[in-house]
């Protein structure tokens, strides 16, 4: 009997060692390697192949302790968007599946892309990670890789793109504008009226539901006070930057207010002015009627994105 137990003991040890690389316990060995690699590798001086190797190793080094999620400044987005990939600790799991070459559906890939884009790049996750994973660089590289697949990312039109703009030279500078153009095209394709500027519109086709959406907001419901004095358009620095702003921007600020008042949803949501707006609030501050022009443009941006996003994920 003792001999049998002795063999069982040794077999169990060898089986355990053989299974170790395929289990969650692999991080016992990989975590110290991750700390050492990040200590000696300098940003900007390491070869891309070495960085890729380190990042693959970091995926196994993660202990899923959720310290990054507890300190994440973007984790609050999860209360609005039911996407677990917003949380850093859950992003790692999805990225591991992606790196392992698993077949992921378009919906799954877009959820990963959205979760990675919903990041303020505050670097908290990297600072607090107990195994030294450079999470900020990992998010950046995976985000650029997913954007090359051609799926529109609507958060690319938000201030969350600020860090990506700063890192333009570090990424693929030639393709920097491509995701933005794809996203704007996806929105414009849903707004048929903007493609027919000479069409005579029947005012009987007013979208009352669209006006109802705007009326639910304390800021956006002020569009009804506009009497087309064009003060907002006159003081707008974006409009002033073009010789022929109508050709470039589509509708001008006062015309967008008119489109809202008439319930012409396609015109209000399809104008380039929405996305070129600097949010300087000059139009809103100068409006004699107190119309919250900039806040209305914000509401229209959100509505345009929501409308296209729901249809594109169906």
C-alpha positions as CSV (number, residue, x, y, z in Angstrom):
1,X,0.0,0.0,0.0
2,X,2.8,2.6,0.8
3,X,4.4,1.8,-2.5
4,X,1.1,2.5,-4.4
5,X,0.7,5.8,-2.5
6,X,4.3,6.7,-3.4
7,X,3.6,6.1,-7.1
8,X,0.4,8.1,-6.9
9,X,2.2,10.9,-5.2
10,X,4.9,11.1,-7.8
11,X,2.4,10.7,-10.7
12,X,0.3,13.5,-9.2
13,X,3.3,15.8,-9.0
14,X,4.3,15.2,-12.6
15,X,0.8,15.5,-13.9
16,X,0.4,18.8,-12.0
17,X,3.7,20.1,-13.5
18,X,2.6,19.1,-17.0
19,X,-0.8,20.7,-16.5
20,X,0.6,23.9,-15.0
21,X,1.1,25.8,-18.3
22,X,-2.6,25.2,-19.2
23,X,-4.0,26.2,-15.8
24,X,-4.6,29.6,-14.1
25,X,-1.6,28.9,-11.9
26,X,0.7,29.7,-14.7
27,X,0.9,33.3,-13.4
28,X,3.0,32.1,-10.5
29,X,5.9,31.9,-12.9
30,X,4.8,34.5,-15.5
31,X,4.0,37.3,-13.1
32,X,7.7,37.7,-11.9
33,X,8.8,37.6,-15.6
34,X,6.3,40.4,-16.4
35,X,7.7,42.6,-13.6
36,X,11.2,42.0,-14.9
37,X,10.4,42.6,-18.5
38,X,8.6,45.9,-17.8
39,X,11.5,47.0,-15.6
40,X,14.2,46.6,-18.3
41,X,12.2,47.5,-21.4
42,X,12.2,51.2,-22.3
43,X,9.3,52.7,-24.2
44,X,10.2,53.8,-27.7
45,X,13.5,51.8,-27.8
46,X,12.2,48.3,-27.8
47,X,11.5,46.4,-31.0
48,X,7.8,45.9,-31.9
49,X,8.3,42.1,-31.9
50,X,9.7,42.2,-28.4
51,X,6.8,44.4,-27.2
52,X,4.3,42.0,-28.8
53,X,6.0,39.0,-27.0
54,X,5.9,40.9,-23.7
55,X,2.2,41.7,-24.1
56,X,1.3,38.1,-24.9
57,X,3.2,37.1,-21.7
58,X,1.3,39.8,-19.7
59,X,-2.0,38.2,-20.6
60,X,-0.9,35.0,-18.8
61,X,0.6,37.1,-15.9
62,X,-2.8,38.5,-15.0
63,X,-4.2,37.0,-11.8
64,X,-7.6,38.5,-12.3
65,X,-7.4,40.3,-8.9
66,X,-9.6,43.1,-10.3
67,X,-7.4,45.8,-8.8
68,X,-7.4,47.6,-12.1
69,X,-11.3,47.5,-12.3
70,X,-11.6,48.9,-8.7
71,X,-9.4,51.9,-9.7
72,X,-10.7,52.4,-13.3
73,X,-12.0,55.9,-13.9
74,X,-14.1,54.6,-16.8
75,X,-15.8,51.7,-14.9
76,X,-18.8,53.9,-14.3
77,X,-19.7,53.6,-18.0
78,X,-20.7,50.0,-17.2
79,X,-23.8,51.3,-15.4
80,X,-25.0,52.8,-18.8
81,X,-23.5,50.4,-21.3
82,X,-24.0,46.7,-20.4
83,X,-20.7,45.6,-21.9
84,X,-18.4,43.7,-19.5
85,X,-15.4,44.6,-21.7
86,X,-15.5,48.1,-20.3
87,X,-14.0,46.7,-17.1
88,X,-10.2,46.2,-17.4
89,X,-10.1,42.8,-15.7
90,X,-12.7,41.5,-18.1
91,X,-11.1,43.0,-21.1
92,X,-8.0,40.9,-20.4
93,X,-10.1,37.7,-20.7
94,X,-11.6,38.8,-24.0
95,X,-8.2,39.8,-25.4
96,X,-6.8,36.4,-24.4
97,X,-9.5,34.7,-26.4
98,X,-8.7,37.1,-29.3
99,X,-4.9,36.4,-29.1
100,X,-5.5,32.7,-28.9
101,X,-7.1,32.8,-32.3
102,X,-10.6,31.8,-31.2
103,X,-13.4,32.4,-33.7
104,X,-15.3,35.5,-32.5
105,X,-18.4,36.8,-34.1
106,X,-18.6,40.4,-35.4
107,X,-20.8,41.3,-32.4
108,X,-18.2,40.0,-30.0
109,X,-15.4,41.8,-31.7
110,X,-17.3,45.1,-31.7
111,X,-18.1,44.7,-28.0
112,X,-14.4,44.2,-27.3
113,X,-13.6,47.3,-29.5
114,X,-16.2,49.4,-27.7
115,X,-15.0,48.3,-24.3
116,X,-11.4,49.2,-25.2
117,X,-12.4,52.6,-26.7
118,X,-14.4,53.4,-23.5
119,X,-11.2,54.3,-21.7
120,X,-10.0,57.7,-20.4
121,X,-6.3,56.6,-20.7
122,X,-5.7,57.9,-17.1
123,X,-3.1,55.1,-16.6
124,X,-4.5,54.2,-13.2
125,X,-4.8,50.5,-14.2
126,X,-1.1,50.3,-15.2
127,X,0.0,52.1,-12.0
128,X,-1.9,49.8,-9.6
129,X,-1.4,46.5,-11.3
130,X,0.4,44.2,-8.8
131,X,2.1,42.2,-11.5
132,X,3.3,45.2,-13.5
133,X,1.2,44.8,-16.7
134,X,1.4,47.9,-18.9
135,X,-2.3,47.9,-19.5
136,X,-2.4,51.3,-21.2
137,X,-0.1,50.2,-24.0
138,X,-2.0,47.0,-24.3
139,X,-5.3,48.8,-24.8
140,X,-3.8,51.1,-27.3
141,X,-2.3,48.3,-29.5
142,X,-5.4,46.1,-29.4
143,X,-7.6,49.1,-30.2
144,X,-5.6,50.0,-33.3
145,X,-5.6,46.3,-34.4
146,X,-9.4,46.1,-34.1
147,X,-10.0,49.4,-35.8
148,X,-8.2,48.0,-38.9
149,X,-11.0,45.4,-39.2
150,X,-13.3,48.1,-40.5
151,X,-16.1,48.1,-37.9
152,X,-17.4,51.6,-37.2
153,X,-16.6,52.8,-33.7
154,X,-19.0,55.6,-32.7
155,X,-16.9,56.6,-29.6
156,X,-14.2,57.6,-32.1
157,X,-16.2,60.8,-32.5
158,X,-16.1,61.6,-28.8
159,X,-13.5,63.2,-26.6
160,X,-12.3,59.7,-25.8
161,X,-10.3,59.9,-29.0
162,X,-8.0,62.6,-27.5
163,X,-5.3,60.2,-26.4
164,X,-5.4,58.4,-29.7
165,X,-4.8,61.8,-31.4
166,X,-1.8,62.4,-29.1
167,X,-0.4,59.0,-30.0
168,X,-1.0,59.4,-33.7
169,X,2.7,59.1,-34.6
170,X,3.1,56.0,-32.4
171,X,0.3,54.2,-34.2
172,X,-0.4,53.8,-37.8
173,X,-0.5,57.4,-38.9
174,X,-1.6,56.6,-42.5
175,X,-4.8,55.0,-41.2
176,X,-5.5,57.4,-38.3
177,X,-8.4,59.2,-40.1
178,X,-9.9,56.0,-41.6
179,X,-12.0,54.9,-38.5
180,X,-13.4,58.5,-38.1
181,X,-14.4,58.6,-41.8
182,X,-16.0,55.1,-41.6
183,X,-18.0,56.1,-38.6
184,X,-19.2,59.4,-40.1
185,X,-20.1,57.6,-43.3
186,X,-22.2,55.0,-41.4
187,X,-24.2,57.8,-39.8
188,X,-24.5,59.8,-43.0
189,X,-25.8,56.7,-44.9
190,X,-28.8,56.7,-42.6
191,X,-29.7,60.3,-43.4
192,X,-31.1,60.2,-46.9
193,X,-32.4,63.7,-47.0
194,X,-28.9,65.2,-46.7
195,X,-28.1,63.5,-50.1
196,X,-31.0,65.4,-51.8
197,X,-30.4,69.1,-51.0
198,X,-32.8,70.3,-53.8
199,X,-35.7,68.1,-52.9
200,X,-38.9,69.9,-51.9
201,X,-40.0,68.6,-48.5
202,X,-43.6,68.0,-47.4
203,X,-44.1,69.5,-43.9
204,X,-46.8,66.9,-43.3
205,X,-44.2,64.3,-42.7
206,X,-43.0,65.8,-39.4
207,X,-41.4,63.2,-37.1
208,X,-43.2,64.0,-33.8
209,X,-41.4,61.2,-32.0
210,X,-38.1,62.9,-32.8
211,X,-39.4,66.2,-31.4
212,X,-40.6,64.3,-28.3
213,X,-37.0,62.9,-27.7
214,X,-35.6,66.5,-27.8
215,X,-38.4,67.8,-25.5
216,X,-37.4,65.3,-22.8
217,X,-34.2,67.2,-22.2
218,X,-34.2,70.5,-20.3
219,X,-31.4,71.8,-22.7
220,X,-32.6,70.4,-26.0
221,X,-36.2,71.5,-25.7
222,X,-35.1,75.1,-26.1
223,X,-34.9,74.7,-29.9
224,X,-38.5,75.9,-30.2
225,X,-37.4,79.4,-29.1
226,X,-35.2,79.9,-32.2
227,X,-36.5,82.6,-34.6
228,X,-33.6,82.3,-37.1
229,X,-31.7,85.5,-36.3
230,X,-28.6,83.6,-37.4
231,X,-26.5,84.9,-34.4
232,X,-25.3,81.4,-33.7
233,X,-24.1,80.9,-37.2
234,X,-22.5,84.4,-37.3
235,X,-20.4,83.9,-34.2
236,X,-19.5,80.2,-34.9
237,X,-15.7,79.8,-35.6
238,X,-16.3,76.6,-37.6
239,X,-18.6,78.4,-40.0
240,X,-16.1,81.3,-40.3
241,X,-13.4,78.9,-41.3
242,X,-14.9,78.2,-44.7
243,X,-15.6,80.3,-47.8
244,X,-18.6,78.2,-48.5
245,X,-19.7,76.6,-45.2
246,X,-23.0,75.2,-46.5
247,X,-21.1,73.0,-49.0
248,X,-18.8,71.6,-46.3
249,X,-20.9,71.5,-43.2
250,X,-24.4,70.7,-44.7
251,X,-26.7,72.6,-42.3
252,X,-25.5,75.6,-40.3
253,X,-26.3,76.0,-36.6
254,X,-29.5,78.1,-37.1
255,X,-30.7,75.7,-39.8
256,X,-30.2,72.7,-37.5
257,X,-32.5,74.5,-35.0
258,X,-35.1,74.9,-37.7
259,X,-34.8,71.3,-38.7
260,X,-35.5,70.3,-35.1
261,X,-38.5,72.6,-35.0
262,X,-39.9,71.1,-38.2
263,X,-39.2,67.5,-37.0
264,X,-36.9,66.8,-40.0
265,X,-34.8,64.1,-38.3
266,X,-32.6,63.2,-41.2
267,X,-31.6,66.8,-41.8
268,X,-30.9,67.4,-38.1
269,X,-28.8,64.3,-37.6
270,X,-27.0,64.2,-41.0
271,X,-25.3,67.5,-40.9
272,X,-21.5,67.5,-40.7
273,X,-21.8,70.5,-38.4
274,X,-22.6,68.1,-35.6
275,X,-19.2,66.5,-35.8
276,X,-17.2,69.6,-36.7
277,X,-18.6,71.6,-33.7
278,X,-15.8,72.7,-31.3
279,X,-18.2,73.0,-28.4
280,X,-16.8,76.5,-27.7
281,X,-20.3,77.6,-26.6
282,X,-20.1,80.9,-28.5
283,X,-23.4,80.2,-30.2
284,X,-25.2,79.4,-26.9
285,X,-23.7,82.4,-25.0
286,X,-24.6,84.8,-27.8
287,X,-28.2,83.6,-28.5
288,X,-30.7,86.4,-27.7
289,X,-33.4,83.8,-27.1
290,X,-31.5,81.6,-24.7
291,X,-31.5,78.6,-27.0
292,X,-29.0,76.0,-25.7
293,X,-27.5,75.5,-29.2
294,X,-24.4,73.6,-28.2
295,X,-26.3,71.4,-25.8
296,X,-28.8,70.6,-28.5
297,X,-26.0,69.6,-30.8
298,X,-24.8,67.3,-28.1
299,X,-28.2,65.7,-27.8
300,X,-28.4,65.3,-31.6
301,X,-24.9,63.6,-31.7
302,X,-26.1,61.1,-29.1
303,X,-29.3,60.4,-30.9
304,X,-27.5,60.0,-34.3
305,X,-25.1,57.5,-32.8
306,X,-27.8,55.6,-30.9
307,X,-29.9,55.3,-34.0
308,X,-27.1,53.9,-36.2
309,X,-25.7,51.7,-33.4
310,X,-28.9,49.9,-32.8
311,X,-29.4,49.1,-36.4
312,X,-25.8,48.1,-37.1
313,X,-25.7,45.6,-34.3
314,X,-28.9,43.9,-35.3
